[in-house]
Amino acid sequence: MDKVKKAKRYQRIITQLEELIQKTSDPLARMSTITAILHYKFDYYFWTGFYRLVGGELTVCCYQGSVACLVLEKHIGVCWAAIDNKKAQVIPDVKKFPSHIACDSRSASEIVIPIWRDNKIVAVVDVDSKELDSFDEIDAEYLEKIVKLVYK
């Protein structure tokens, strides 16, 4: 998908999400809605979900796709890299990422965006694709805007 078309799709999704999330302030309900919409609006989204920091562990929350790893080993993998580095991680080929955690061996590329609340990271949104190099700066830019809706 070309970058202009992708950005326009994300803009439409944000408008849709802003309307939907007004119905509740519950972050889990918002995460569920965000996950469902994103997962079905992009063909290259293979696994879409959230991991929350719960008692110092990164625990799966709301997701769409194949069965997830329930708890991710600390400071290993792309999700923890997003937390430890305090920034989005765009991984074109997960097999080249030194500590990648393969919850599903079909995943080829990944993007993870940290979610901030009260100046600390409380969760991440994690998206996998079965294709290499699926994610770019457009995905990162708009996913960063979307995750802000969780605690808006």
N, CA, C and O atoms as a DFTB+ gen file, in Angstrom:
608 C
 N C O
     1  1       0.851      -1.176       0.000
     2  2       0.000       0.000       0.000
     3  2       0.900       1.243       0.000
     4  3       1.848       1.334       0.780
     5  1       0.592       2.188      -0.876
     6  2       1.430       3.383      -0.923
     7  2       1.188       4.243       0.321
     8  3       0.155       4.127       0.980
     9  1       2.144       5.093       0.622
    10  2       2.151       5.843       1.874
    11  2       0.978       6.815       1.996
    12  3       0.435       6.987       3.087
    13  1       0.586       7.443       0.910
    14  2      -0.535       8.391       0.952
    15  2      -1.834       7.644       1.266
    16  3      -2.615       8.079       2.113
    17  1      -2.054       6.550       0.599
    18  2      -3.261       5.751       0.838
    19  2      -3.274       5.211       2.276
    20  3      -4.316       5.204       2.931
    21  1      -2.132       4.770       2.750
    22  2      -2.028       4.248       4.113
    23  2      -2.346       5.344       5.133
    24  3      -3.102       5.112       6.076
    25  1      -1.772       6.537       4.947
    26  2      -2.015       7.646       5.879
    27  2      -3.490       8.030       5.902
    28  3      -4.047       8.293       6.967
    29  1      -4.121       8.063       4.737
    30  2      -5.549       8.402       4.677
    31  2      -6.390       7.346       5.400
    32  3      -7.362       7.679       6.077
    33  1      -6.012       6.080       5.253
    34  2      -6.753       5.019       5.942
    35  2      -6.609       5.180       7.455
    36  3      -7.590       5.068       8.190
    37  1      -5.397       5.438       7.914
    38  2      -5.200       5.659       9.351
    39  2      -5.999       6.867       9.841
    40  3      -6.563       6.829      10.935
    41  1      -6.053       7.926       9.054
    42  2      -6.822       9.111       9.451
    43  2      -8.302       8.764       9.618
    44  3      -8.945       9.203      10.572
    45  1      -8.837       7.971       8.682
    46  2     -10.242       7.549       8.790
    47  2     -10.453       6.680      10.028
    48  3     -11.472       6.801      10.708
    49  1      -9.500       5.811      10.316
    50  2      -9.595       4.937      11.489
    51  2      -9.577       5.760      12.773
    52  3     -10.344       5.486      13.696
    53  1      -8.719       6.750      12.836
    54  2      -8.664       7.601      14.027
    55  2      -9.996       8.307      14.240
    56  3     -10.485       8.375      15.367
    57  1     -10.578       8.824      13.193
    58  2     -11.892       9.473      13.305
    59  2     -12.930       8.483      13.827
    60  3     -13.715       8.818      14.715
    61  1     -12.939       7.280      13.291
    62  2     -13.872       6.240      13.736
    63  2     -13.634       5.880      15.206
    64  3     -14.582       5.765      15.983
    65  1     -12.374       5.706      15.576
    66  2     -12.051       5.339      16.959
    67  2     -12.429       6.446      17.943
    68  3     -12.951       6.166      19.022
    69  1     -12.170       7.693      17.574
    70  2     -12.507       8.807      18.473
    71  2     -13.991       8.809      18.800
    72  3     -14.381       9.093      19.932
    73  1     -14.802       8.497      17.830
    74  2     -16.248       8.431      18.065
    75  2     -16.608       7.239      18.952
    76  3     -17.403       7.371      19.883
    77  1     -16.033       6.096      18.667
    78  2     -16.364       4.881      19.410
    79  2     -15.922       4.923      20.866
    80  3     -16.667       4.498      21.749
    81  1     -14.726       5.428      21.128
    82  2     -14.210       5.367      22.493
    83  2     -14.903       6.326      23.447
    84  3     -14.746       6.211      24.663
    85  1     -15.666       7.266      22.914
    86  2     -16.400       8.196      23.777
    87  2     -17.404       7.462      24.659
    88  3     -17.845       7.996      25.677
    89  1     -17.763       6.247      24.275
    90  2     -18.788       5.498      24.993
    91  2     -18.296       4.913      26.305
    92  3     -19.107       4.493      27.130
    93  1     -16.965       4.875      26.523
    94  2     -16.420       4.327      27.759
    95  2     -15.041       4.910      28.039
    96  3     -14.313       5.302      27.127
    97  1     -14.704       4.956      29.321
    98  2     -13.350       5.352      29.698
    99  2     -12.505       4.127      30.067
   100  3     -11.336       4.269      30.426
   101  1     -13.080       2.942      29.984
   102  2     -12.382       1.701      30.331
   103  2     -11.277       1.417      29.320
   104  3     -11.559       1.194      28.143
   105  1     -10.014       1.422      29.770
   106  2      -8.919       1.205      28.823
   107  2      -8.960      -0.174      28.153
   108  3      -8.554      -0.294      26.997
   109  1      -9.431      -1.201      28.835
   110  2      -9.495      -2.528      28.213
   111  2     -10.537      -2.564      27.100
   112  3     -10.311      -3.187      26.062
   113  1     -11.654      -1.915      27.301
   114  2     -12.666      -1.835      26.246
   115  2     -12.115      -1.059      25.050
   116  3     -12.337      -1.435      23.899
   117  1     -11.400       0.020      25.333
   118  2     -10.802       0.805      24.250
   119  2      -9.746      -0.009      23.508
   120  3      -9.690       0.025      22.278
   121  1      -8.904      -0.743      24.248
   122  2      -7.893      -1.595      23.607
   123  2      -8.552      -2.649      22.723
   124  3      -8.074      -2.928      21.624
   125  1      -9.642      -3.231      23.200
   126  2     -10.346      -4.247      22.417
   127  2     -10.872      -3.677      21.113
   128  3     -10.748      -4.300      20.059
   129  1     -11.458      -2.495      21.188
   130  2     -12.013      -1.855      19.999
   131  2     -10.901      -1.463      19.025
   132  3     -11.017      -1.686      17.820
   133  1      -9.840      -0.887      19.544
   134  2      -8.704      -0.504      18.698
   135  2      -8.141      -1.728      17.989
   136  3      -7.878      -1.692      16.787
   137  1      -7.959      -2.803      18.732
   138  2      -7.419      -4.038      18.160
   139  2      -8.302      -4.564      17.038
   140  3      -7.814      -4.885      15.955
   141  1      -9.577      -4.649      17.295
   142  2     -10.498      -5.194      16.291
   143  2     -10.495      -4.362      15.018
   144  3     -10.434      -4.905      13.915
   145  1     -10.562      -3.053      15.169
   146  2     -10.612      -2.191      13.985
   147  2      -9.302      -2.272      13.195
   148  3      -9.321      -2.462      11.978
   149  1      -8.187      -2.131      13.873
   150  2      -6.905      -2.185      13.159
   151  2      -6.703      -3.523      12.460
   152  3      -6.267      -3.574      11.309
   153  1      -7.021      -4.599      13.161
   154  2      -6.765      -5.942      12.621
   155  2      -7.519      -6.193      11.314
   156  3      -7.014      -6.871      10.419
   157  1      -8.717      -5.649      11.213
   158  2      -9.524      -5.916      10.029
   159  2      -9.437      -4.833       8.957
   160  3      -9.980      -5.006       7.866
   161  1      -8.773      -3.736       9.244
   162  2      -8.659      -2.661       8.245
   163  2      -7.382      -2.740       7.411
   164  3      -7.267      -2.066       6.387
   165  1      -6.415      -3.567       7.847
   166  2      -5.152      -3.680       7.124
   167  2      -4.871      -5.139       6.801
   168  3      -4.803      -5.981       7.697
   169  1      -4.708      -5.430       5.519
   170  2      -4.453      -6.807       5.078
   171  2      -3.166      -7.376       5.653
   172  3      -3.080      -8.580       5.896
   173  1      -2.174      -6.540       5.874
   174  2      -0.873      -7.030       6.316
   175  2      -0.776      -7.199       7.830
   176  3       0.255      -7.659       8.320
   177  1      -1.809      -6.844       8.582
   178  2      -1.839      -7.078      10.024
   179  2      -2.210      -8.545      10.259
   180  3      -3.343      -8.952      10.002
   181  1      -1.263      -9.325      10.741
   182  2      -1.463     -10.752      10.981
   183  2      -1.841     -11.017      12.444
   184  3      -2.742     -11.807      12.725
   185  1      -1.159     -10.367      13.350
   186  2      -1.465     -10.443      14.786
   187  2      -1.455      -9.025      15.307
   188  3      -0.512      -8.272      15.062
   189  1      -2.513      -8.654      16.032
   190  2      -2.686      -7.291      16.506
   191  2      -3.118      -7.338      17.953
   192  3      -4.134      -7.957      18.267
   193  1      -2.382      -6.706      18.841
   194  2      -2.811      -6.758      20.233
   195  2      -2.010      -5.879      21.160
   196  3      -1.101      -5.155      20.752
   197  1      -2.378      -5.966      22.415
   198  2      -1.762      -5.181      23.474
   199  2      -1.137      -6.103      24.507
   200  3      -1.667      -7.171      24.815
   201  1      -0.022      -5.677      25.024
   202  2       0.585      -6.271      26.211
   203  2       0.641      -5.179      27.267
   204  3       1.078      -4.062      26.992
   205  1       0.190      -5.510      28.495
   206  2       0.206      -4.541      29.595
   207  2       1.280      -4.922      30.605
   208  3       1.561      -6.102      30.817
   209  1       1.871      -3.915      31.219
   210  2       2.783      -4.154      32.330
   211  2       1.937      -4.380      33.580
   212  3       1.269      -3.468      34.067
   213  1       1.976      -5.593      34.085
   214  2       1.194      -5.970      35.259
   215  2       2.162      -6.591      36.260
   216  3       2.713      -7.664      36.014
   217  1       2.367      -5.921      37.378
   218  2       3.295      -6.430      38.378
   219  2       4.694      -6.644      37.830
   220  3       5.380      -7.588      38.225
   221  1       5.125      -5.772      36.920
   222  2       6.454      -5.874      36.336
   223  2       6.578      -6.885      35.212
   224  3       7.656      -7.053      34.642
   225  1       5.463      -7.571      34.882
   226  2       5.471      -8.535      33.784
   227  2       4.690      -7.982      32.604
   228  3       3.711      -7.255      32.776
   229  1       5.131      -8.330      31.416
   230  2       4.440      -7.919      30.200
   231  2       3.465      -9.032      29.829
   232  3       3.859     -10.087      29.331
   233  1       2.188      -8.771      30.081
   234  2       1.130      -9.769      29.982
   235  2       0.183      -9.420      28.844
   236  3      -0.224      -8.268      28.693
   237  1      -0.163     -10.425      28.044
   238  2      -1.055     -10.188      26.913
   239  2      -2.413      -9.698      27.405
   240  3      -2.872     -10.056      28.490
   241  1      -3.022      -8.892      26.596
   242  2      -4.333      -8.323      26.925
   243  2      -5.272      -8.616      25.766
   244  3      -5.505      -9.778      25.431
   245  1      -5.792      -7.602      25.173
   246  2      -6.749      -7.719      24.077
   247  2      -5.988      -7.962      22.781
   248  3      -5.028      -7.252      22.483
   249  1      -6.418      -8.978      21.995
   250  2      -5.722      -9.221      20.741
   251  2      -6.606      -9.932      19.735
   252  3      -7.638     -10.506      20.080
   253  1      -6.170      -9.880      18.464
   254  2      -6.782     -10.582      17.345
   255  2      -5.673     -11.345      16.649
   256  3      -4.585     -10.808      16.441
   257  1      -5.933     -12.578      16.290
   258  2      -4.939     -13.392      15.596
   259  2      -4.733     -14.708      16.307
   260  3      -5.555     -15.119      17.125
   261  1      -3.632     -15.369      15.993
   262  2      -3.338     -16.668      16.587
   263  2      -3.019     -16.520      18.077
   264  3      -2.818     -15.410      18.570
   265  1      -2.977     -17.640      18.781
   266  2      -2.729     -17.633      20.219
   267  2      -1.422     -16.907      20.523
   268  3      -0.414     -17.092      19.840
   269  1      -1.463     -16.086      21.554
   270  2      -0.323     -15.248      21.923
   271  2       0.482     -15.876      23.049
   272  3       0.005     -16.758      23.763
   273  1       1.706     -15.402      23.190
   274  2       2.480     -15.689      24.395
   275  2       1.783     -14.936      25.533
   276  3       1.510     -13.743      25.404
   277  1       1.500     -15.610      26.626
   278  2       0.754     -14.974      27.712
   279  2       1.580     -13.945      28.471
   280  3       1.103     -12.849      28.763
   281  1       2.826     -14.303      28.790
   282  2       3.739     -13.401      29.489
   283  2       5.067     -13.445      28.741
   284  3       5.599     -14.520      28.466
   285  1       5.595     -12.274      28.417
   286  2       6.859     -12.195      27.678
   287  2       8.034     -12.116      28.650
   288  3       8.008     -11.352      29.615
   289  1       9.054     -12.910      28.382
   290  2      10.246     -12.908      29.225
   291  2      10.804     -11.496      29.305
   292  3      10.874     -10.786      28.301
   293  1      11.201     -11.097      30.507
   294  2      11.658      -9.724      30.740
   295  2      12.887      -9.367      29.916
   296  3      13.857     -10.121      29.827
   297  1      12.802      -8.181      29.316
   298  2      13.900      -7.550      28.587
   299  2      14.401      -8.384      27.403
   300  3      15.567      -8.300      27.019
   301  1      13.497      -9.188      26.834
   302  2      13.773      -9.999      25.652
   303  2      12.688      -9.653      24.628
   304  3      11.534      -9.452      25.006
   305  1      13.032      -9.581      23.357
   306  2      12.051      -9.390      22.301
   307  2      11.752      -7.939      21.973
   308  3      12.243      -7.014      22.619
   309  1      10.928      -7.773      20.945
   310  2      10.624      -6.448      20.408
   311  2       9.771      -5.629      21.375
   312  3       9.981      -4.424      21.513
   313  1       8.817      -6.266      22.041
   314  2       7.965      -5.518      22.975
   315  2       8.782      -4.916      24.112
   316  3       8.608      -3.748      24.460
   317  1       9.665      -5.713      24.684
   318  2      10.520      -5.185      25.747
   319  2      11.498      -4.154      25.205
   320  3      11.842      -3.208      25.915
   321  1      11.953      -4.309      23.973
   322  2      12.849      -3.301      23.377
   323  2      12.148      -1.947      23.306
   324  3      12.770      -0.913      23.553
   325  1      10.858      -1.947      22.972
   326  2      10.096      -0.691      22.925
   327  2      10.031      -0.051      24.304
   328  3      10.126       1.169      24.437
   329  1       9.869      -0.882      25.327
   330  2       9.807      -0.366      26.696
   331  2      11.188       0.097      27.154
   332  3      11.340       1.210      27.658
   333  1      12.188      -0.759      26.978
   334  2      13.533      -0.437      27.453
   335  2      14.130       0.774      26.735
   336  3      14.864       1.556      27.340
   337  1      13.818       0.929      25.448
   338  2      14.327       2.061      24.669
   339  2      13.394       3.263      24.680
   340  3      13.742       4.341      24.198
   341  1      12.192       3.060      25.244
   342  2      11.200       4.132      25.368
   343  2      10.806       4.741      24.031
   344  3      10.567       5.943      23.923
   345  1      10.743       3.869      22.997
   346  2      10.333       4.372      21.684
   347  2       9.844       3.223      20.803
   348  3      10.073       2.046      21.083
   349  1       9.167       3.613      19.737
   350  2       8.628       2.637      18.778
   351  2       9.745       1.782      18.198
   352  3      10.874       2.236      18.011
   353  1       9.398       0.541      17.920
   354  2      10.318      -0.389      17.278
   355  2       9.680      -0.859      15.975
   356  3       8.594      -1.439      15.988
   357  1      10.342      -0.615      14.862
   358  2       9.887      -1.072      13.552
   359  2      10.911      -2.094      13.082
   360  3      12.061      -1.751      12.808
   361  1      10.490      -3.347      12.989
   362  2      11.416      -4.443      12.692
   363  2      11.039      -5.049      11.335
   364  3      10.024      -5.737      11.230
   365  1      11.844      -4.801      10.301
   366  2      11.524      -5.290       8.951
   367  2      11.598      -6.818       8.812
   368  3      10.875      -7.408       8.010
   369  1      12.477      -7.450       9.598
   370  2      12.658      -8.906       9.538
   371  2      12.931      -9.399      10.955
   372  3      14.033      -9.228      11.478
   373  1      11.921     -10.011      11.575
   374  2      12.064     -10.421      12.974
   375  2      13.147     -11.478      13.170
   376  3      13.703     -11.604      14.261
   377  1      13.446     -12.228      12.128
   378  2      14.493     -13.250      12.253
   379  2      15.882     -12.627      12.419
   380  3      16.813     -13.296      12.868
   381  1      16.021     -11.361      12.061
   382  2      17.291     -10.652      12.215
   383  2      17.349      -9.862      13.524
   384  3      18.371      -9.251      13.837
   385  1      16.254      -9.874      14.285
   386  2      16.239      -9.186      15.579
   387  2      16.824     -10.146      16.618
   388  3      16.295     -11.241      16.807
   389  1      17.903      -9.753      17.292
   390  2      18.668     -10.683      18.118
   391  2      17.875     -11.494      19.148
   392  3      18.162     -12.675      19.344
   393  1      16.899     -10.893      19.799
   394  2      16.192     -11.617      20.862
   395  2      14.697     -11.770      20.571
   396  3      13.882     -11.783      21.494
   397  1      14.344     -11.884      19.305
   398  2      12.930     -11.982      18.942
   399  2      12.257     -13.169      19.618
   400  3      12.818     -14.263      19.676
   401  1      11.064     -12.945      20.123
   402  2      10.252     -14.008      20.716
   403  2       9.227     -14.415      19.666
   404  3       8.398     -13.602      19.257
   405  1       9.279     -15.654      19.234
   406  2       8.381     -16.138      18.181
   407  2       7.164     -16.814      18.803
   408  3       7.163     -18.024      19.029
   409  1       6.124     -16.018      19.078
   410  2       4.876     -16.608      19.566
   411  2       4.191     -17.374      18.436
   412  3       3.494     -18.358      18.682
   413  1       4.390     -16.925      17.205
   414  2       3.888     -17.611      16.017
   415  2       4.986     -17.525      14.958
   416  3       5.383     -16.434      14.551
   417  1       5.461     -18.666      14.527
   418  2       6.602     -18.702      13.598
   419  2       6.298     -18.094      12.237
   420  3       7.216     -17.870      11.449
   421  1       5.031     -17.823      11.943
   422  2       4.670     -17.220      10.658
   423  2       4.937     -15.719      10.617
   424  3       4.938     -15.129       9.537
   425  1       5.162     -15.098      11.757
   426  2       5.434     -13.660      11.793
   427  2       6.768     -13.367      11.136
   428  3       7.765     -14.036      11.405
   429  1       6.780     -12.357      10.270
   430  2       8.001     -12.002       9.546
   431  2       8.496     -10.592       9.875
   432  3       9.702     -10.349       9.901
   433  1       7.569      -9.660      10.125
   434  2       7.950      -8.302      10.507
   435  2       7.029      -7.842      11.633
   436  3       5.978      -8.435      11.877
   437  1       7.447      -6.767      12.318
   438  2       6.720      -6.377      13.529
   439  2       6.908      -4.898      13.808
   440  3       7.923      -4.298      13.452
   441  1       5.895      -4.323      14.461
   442  2       5.987      -2.960      14.981
   443  2       5.410      -2.972      16.390
   444  3       4.384      -3.600      16.652
   445  1       6.086      -2.267      17.291
   446  2       5.627      -2.158      18.675
   447  2       5.716      -0.694      19.090
   448  3       6.736      -0.036      18.884
   449  1       4.633      -0.200      19.677
   450  2       4.545       1.187      20.115
   451  2       4.266       1.207      21.617
   452  3       3.295       0.598      22.066
   453  1       5.099       1.895      22.401
   454  2       4.815       1.993      23.839
   455  2       3.633       2.922      24.113
   456  3       3.374       3.870      23.372
   457  1       2.930       2.620      25.196
   458  2       1.787       3.431      25.625
   459  2       2.148       4.079      26.959
   460  3       2.497       3.401      27.926
   461  1       2.056       5.389      26.985
   462  2       2.443       6.176      28.154
   463  2       1.206       6.606      28.941
   464  3       0.163       6.928      28.371
   465  1       1.354       6.602      30.264
   466  2       0.338       7.171      31.147
   467  2       1.057       7.733      32.368
   468  3       1.856       7.037      32.995
   469  1       0.782       8.968      32.702
   470  2       1.435       9.622      33.839
   471  2       2.963       9.504      33.756
   472  3       3.625       9.186      34.744
   473  1       3.503       9.761      32.576
   474  2       4.946       9.787      32.330
   475  2       5.652       8.445      32.519
   476  3       6.860       8.409      32.757
   477  1       4.914       7.351      32.415
   478  2       5.564       6.044      32.441
   479  2       4.870       5.121      31.436
   480  3       3.694       5.299      31.118
   481  1       5.614       4.146      30.951
   482  2       5.053       3.189      29.998
   483  2       4.240       2.155      30.768
   484  3       4.723       1.558      31.729
   485  1       3.003       1.954      30.332
   486  2       2.105       1.019      31.016
   487  2       1.713      -0.166      30.141
   488  3       1.179      -1.161      30.632
   489  1       1.982      -0.052      28.836
   490  2       1.582      -1.110      27.903
   491  2       2.261      -0.850      26.563
   492  3       2.936       0.161      26.368
   493  1       2.060      -1.790      25.652
   494  2       2.490      -1.609      24.263
   495  2       1.403      -2.151      23.349
   496  3       0.640      -3.042      23.721
   497  1       1.350      -1.593      22.145
   498  2       0.570      -2.222      21.087
   499  2       1.595      -2.918      20.196
   500  3       2.645      -2.362      19.874
   501  1       1.265      -4.144      19.809
   502  2       2.174      -5.003      19.061
   503  2       1.439      -5.488      17.817
   504  3       0.335      -6.023      17.913
   505  1       2.049      -5.301      16.652
   506  2       1.444      -5.766      15.401
   507  2       2.486      -6.569      14.637
   508  3       3.615      -6.121      14.439
   509  1       2.091      -7.758      14.216
   510  2       2.953      -8.629      13.411
   511  2       2.366      -8.782      12.014
   512  3       1.155      -8.676      11.817
   513  1       3.241      -9.031      11.058
   514  2       2.840      -9.312       9.682
   515  2       3.531     -10.585       9.223
   516  3       4.634     -10.902       9.670
   517  1       2.876     -11.311       8.329
   518  2       3.485     -12.510       7.747
   519  2       4.463     -12.144       6.633
   520  3       5.212     -12.997       6.158
   521  1       4.458     -10.889       6.218
   522  2       5.333     -10.411       5.145
   523  2       6.502      -9.626       5.727
   524  3       6.363      -8.968       6.759
   525  1       7.637      -9.695       5.072
   526  2       8.791      -8.902       5.470
   527  2       8.545      -7.425       5.185
   528  3       7.838      -7.075       4.240
   529  1       9.131      -6.570       6.003
   530  2       9.155      -5.131       5.767
   531  2       7.763      -4.517       5.571
   532  3       7.567      -3.675       4.695
   533  1       6.806      -4.944       6.392
   534  2       5.428      -4.453       6.243
   535  2       5.205      -3.076       6.851
   536  3       4.304      -2.354       6.424
   537  1       6.001      -2.703       7.830
   538  2       5.738      -1.492       8.603
   539  2       6.776      -0.419       8.314
   540  3       7.934      -0.711       8.016
   541  1       6.331       0.833       8.411
   542  2       7.216       1.960       8.135
   543  2       6.888       3.119       9.063
   544  3       6.156       2.963      10.041
   545  1       7.444       4.290       8.742
   546  2       7.240       5.457       9.593
   547  2       5.786       5.926       9.610
   548  3       5.361       6.559      10.576
   549  1       5.024       5.633       8.575
   550  2       3.592       5.989       8.558
   551  2       2.849       5.170       9.609
   552  3       2.053       5.711      10.377
   553  1       3.112       3.859       9.640
   554  2       2.487       3.016      10.668
   555  2       2.865       3.521      12.061
   556  3       2.003       3.647      12.931
   557  1       4.137       3.806      12.272
   558  2       4.592       4.263      13.581
   559  2       3.922       5.584      13.963
   560  3       3.438       5.733      15.085
   561  1       3.895       6.525      13.048
   562  2       3.291       7.839      13.330
   563  2       1.831       7.705      13.743
   564  3       1.410       8.288      14.742
   565  1       1.065       6.947      12.984
   566  2      -0.369       6.860      13.262
   567  2      -0.683       5.923      14.426
   568  3      -1.631       6.173      15.171
   569  1       0.075       4.871      14.596
   570  2      -0.149       4.019      15.763
   571  2       0.170       4.772      17.054
   572  3      -0.484       4.556      18.075
   573  1       1.169       5.653      17.016
   574  2       1.451       6.482      18.190
   575  2       0.270       7.392      18.520
   576  3      -0.017       7.631      19.693
   577  1      -0.406       7.893      17.514
   578  2      -1.602       8.711      17.751
   579  2      -2.742       7.840      18.280
   580  3      -3.469       8.250      19.185
   581  1      -2.896       6.668      17.732
   582  2      -3.997       5.780      18.128
   583  2      -3.849       5.315      19.572
   584  3      -4.835       5.295      20.309
   585  1      -2.643       4.942      19.996
   586  2      -2.498       4.451      21.370
   587  2      -2.773       5.531      22.409
   588  3      -3.092       5.216      23.556
   589  1      -2.655       6.787      22.028
   590  2      -2.994       7.865      22.965
   591  2      -4.486       7.877      23.296
   592  3      -4.897       8.467      24.295
   593  1      -5.288       7.232      22.469
   594  2      -6.731       7.172      22.694
   595  2      -7.101       6.238      23.842
   596  3      -8.195       6.351      24.395
   597  1      -6.218       5.326      24.208
   598  2      -6.526       4.345      25.249
   599  2      -6.832       5.037      26.577
   600  3      -7.782       4.660      27.263
   601  1      -6.045       6.036      26.945
   602  2      -6.220       6.725      28.225
   603  2      -6.662       8.168      28.071
   604  3      -6.493       8.971      28.989
   605  1      -7.229       8.508      26.915
   606  2      -7.676       9.883      26.629
   607  2      -8.769      10.293      27.583
   608  3      -9.273      11.413      27.500
